[in-house]
């Protein structure tokens, strides 16, 4: 089991969590993350078997630290929509969002 510690002290199993990758847009020079609006800053979203949403954030900048934070379902829904994903488990939440 590949476990990852979160900032709140909890752990997630990366082997069983569903990964949602960020979408990127080519601006003519670089791939720009839809999640961050940057070519340097990146995000991925994980959905655990127990229903938790975990946002992984990292940077290509020297000295940066990768963070793993649990987020609420509404924040996860916004992230999914922004990055072109749809998740049946929170479809109702997505339809209620003002983005």
Secondary structure by P-SEA (a helix, b strand, c coil): ccccccccccccccccbbbbbbbbbbccccccccccccccccbbbbbcccbbbbbbbbcccccbbbbbbbbcaaaaaaaaaaaccccccaaaaaaaccc
